[in-house]
Amino acid sequence: MRQQRAIGALVAAVAATALLVGCGSVPGTDGDLVDDWGALPVPGPFTPAAGVCHATFADVVPLDAYEPVDCADPHGIETVHVGSFPAERAAPPATGSTELRGAFADCDTRANGHVGDNWRAGRLRLAVALPSGPGWAAGARWYRCDLAEVTGVEAAATVVTRTGSLRDALKAPSPLRLGCQQTRAGRGGGVQTLVPVDCGTRHDAEFVGVWPAPDRPYPTKDGDWVPLYTGCRTVLGRYVGVPDDVDLPFRSGVVIRPPGPGRWRVGDRGVRCYLWLSDRTVTASLKGAGPAGLPVRTK
């Protein structure tokens, strides 16, 4: 019996020694299992990335719908910039608020730099995407500047599924750039739609540039629209190379395509301007054509 107890004590001692060795220091360490681990980062709200593309166009982005793709793959929009609202802001900025207009102005500038010209000079659409309600409640304060190719600049235009980034897309001649147009009349006889055509074919209209409207309420009465036409007439004169004087309305008509009321409230003030030859057609661009290319009409 004493022999069995001695053997048991010996086994226990060997086991205890093994445990102590197992818990001892490994060469090159201090034996502390936790003091060399870095502190985990404090959890924070999700922020999307810039320079990526997405399959769908959205004004409000929930986290479960955030699925960026490489811009070389088919996509609908491209995020050109991600900015932020003040962290202390309690609620998302309302449509028409100073904060949201400021975000759009930032996105406007970023988009122009991204494509190499005013993005409105092309078949492009800019939108500001915001976090969803739950995302904002969780601390998200970002806004996303999303740019998309569209089928045209009329109200019915839709987003195009494309491949490739829009970076520098308007720095050189491009199918995206607006140019010569053929008008389609509405019931009242005025211009209802503009159809892009090659400048070498017969056409009666041409995109001449963008006029930045001042920060005023959206036009509702006939008189409210006058400044937009006057501004676009100035852009037209500069584009063709003719004086911006009392004779200019007798040289060419003007077609304007302002932002819609909703986009206006967000801060979009860029008005697309077109010359319109209501009495004839031409087969070349009138850019820089001067008075000879756009003579004063006598009738």
SULQUICOR-V926283 format. One record per residue. N is the residue number from 1. SS is DSSP state (A for helix, B for strand, O for the rest). PHI is phi in whole degrees, -180 to 180 (NA if undefined). PSI is psi in whole degrees, -180 to 180 (* if undefined). Layout:
n ss phi psi
N SS PHI PSI
N SS PHI PSI
This chain:
n ss phi psi
1 O NA -46
2 A -61 -34
3 A -65 -41
4 A -65 -40
5 A -66 -37
6 A -65 -43
7 A -64 -41
8 A -64 -40
9 A -65 -39
10 A -64 -43
11 A -62 -42
12 A -64 -39
13 A -66 -43
14 A -62 -42
15 A -63 -43
16 A -64 -40
17 A -63 -42
18 A -61 -41
19 A -64 -41
20 A -65 -41
21 A -64 -41
22 A -62 -32
23 O -91 -1
24 O -76 176
25 O -74 137
26 O -84 139
27 O -50 133
28 O 90 0
29 O -125 168
30 O -101 2
31 O 85 -5
32 O -92 122
33 O -82 -10
34 O -123 -20
35 O -74 -14
36 O -96 1
37 O -82 135
38 O -71 154
39 O -69 139
40 O -68 144
41 O -66 150
42 O -70 129
43 O -57 137
44 O -134 170
45 O -70 154
46 O -71 139
47 O -130 128
48 O -72 167
49 O -99 151
50 O -94 162
51 O 79 17
52 O -123 169
53 B -120 166
54 B -141 153
55 O -72 -36
56 O -125 158
57 O -95 128
58 O -148 143
59 O -89 -27
60 B -123 130
61 B -117 103
62 O -77 153
63 A -60 -39
64 A -72 -9
65 A -103 6
66 O -86 103
67 O -136 75
68 O -65 150
69 B -131 162
70 O -66 138
71 O -67 -13
72 O -75 -17
73 O -92 162
74 O -58 135
75 B -158 168
76 O -106 -34
77 B -136 160
78 B -129 127
79 B -85 113
80 B -95 -16
81 B -166 151
82 B -128 119
83 B -111 -173
84 B -145 147
85 O -88 164
86 O -57 138
87 O -62 -29
88 O -81 -5
89 O -67 128
90 O -82 -34
91 O -129 155
92 O -59 146
93 O -67 137
94 O -80 156
95 O -59 130
96 O 92 -7
97 O -74 158
98 A -60 -38
99 A -65 -43
100 A -72 -37
101 A -65 -36
102 A -65 -39
103 A -64 -42
104 A -65 -41
105 A -60 -41
106 A -64 -46
107 A -63 -37
108 A -58 -50
109 A -64 -44
110 A -64 -41
111 A -66 -42
112 A -59 -45
113 A -65 -33
114 A -69 -42
115 A -93 -13
116 O 91 11
117 O -170 177
118 O -61 123
119 A -62 -21
120 A -73 -11
121 A -76 -1
122 B -129 175
123 O -78 71
124 B -133 155
125 B -136 136
126 B -112 139
127 B -140 154
128 B -106 117
129 B -98 143
130 B -122 163
131 B -65 156
132 O -70 170
133 A -55 -50
134 A -62 -35
135 A -65 -41
136 A -65 -42
137 A -62 -28
138 O -84 -2
139 O 112 -1
140 O -68 132
141 O -132 25
142 B -90 162
143 B -134 145
144 B -114 132
145 B -97 107
146 B -110 130
147 B -117 139
148 B -138 147
149 B -80 139
150 B -126 165
151 O -72 -21
152 O -175 -173
153 O -107 3
154 O -76 166
155 O -61 -29
156 O -84 3
157 O -62 147
158 O -122 161
159 B -72 138
160 O -96 135
161 O -80 120
162 B -131 172
163 O -127 147
164 O 96 147
165 O -74 155
166 O -89 3
167 O -58 128
168 O 62 22
169 O -65 -24
170 O -112 14
171 O -74 -25
172 O -132 170
173 O -51 136
174 O -152 146
175 O -61 -19
176 O -76 -24
177 B -73 137
178 O -73 145
179 O -149 -127
180 B -76 150
181 B -139 156
182 B -117 127
183 B -82 154
184 B -124 125
185 B -80 149
186 O -92 -172
187 O -64 -33
188 O -83 -1
189 O 96 -15
190 O -80 -180
191 B -77 123
192 B -99 -45
193 B -137 158
194 B -118 126
195 B -111 120
196 B -63 136
197 O -140 163
198 O -69 139
199 O -65 -18
200 O -79 -11
201 O -97 164
202 O -67 132
203 B -154 165
204 O -127 11
205 B -151 161
206 B -157 139
207 B -69 132
208 B -118 -10
209 B 144 -169
210 B -123 132
211 B -106 125
212 B -82 107
213 O -71 147
214 O -69 167
215 O -80 82
216 O -126 165
217 O -60 155
218 O -61 136
219 O -61 135
220 O -128 -30
221 O -105 161
222 A -53 -44
223 A -66 -25
224 A -68 -23
225 A -84 -17
226 A -56 -47
227 A -59 -32
228 A -67 -42
229 A -68 -40
230 A -63 -44
231 A -63 -44
232 A -68 -30
233 A -66 -36
234 A -64 -43
235 A -62 -40
236 A -62 -47
237 A -60 -41
238 A -66 -38
239 A -68 -45
240 A -83 -29
241 O 91 42
242 O -124 157
243 O -63 142
244 O -90 77
245 O -131 -167
246 O -68 -18
247 O -84 -17
248 A -59 -41
249 A -62 -20
250 A -90 -5
251 A -90 -39
252 O -157 150
253 B -83 174
254 B -132 134
255 B -115 133
256 B -117 148
257 B -131 87
258 O -81 166
259 O -62 154
260 O -70 169
261 A -56 -40
262 A -66 -45
263 A -69 -34
264 A -60 -43
265 A -66 -31
266 A -73 -21
267 O 125 0
268 O -74 119
269 O -123 12
270 B -85 118
271 B -102 121
272 B -76 135
273 B -120 139
274 B -134 140
275 B -80 153
276 B -141 119
277 O -96 92
278 O -73 -13
279 O -113 -2
280 O -163 174
281 O -125 161
282 B -133 168
283 O -125 28
284 O -156 161
285 O -68 146
286 O -99 12
287 O -62 123
288 O 69 13
289 O -70 -23
290 A 74 -174
291 A -58 -32
292 A -67 -33
293 A -82 -20
294 O -136 70
295 O -71 160
296 O -69 129
297 O -79 141
298 O -96 -10
299 O -121 *
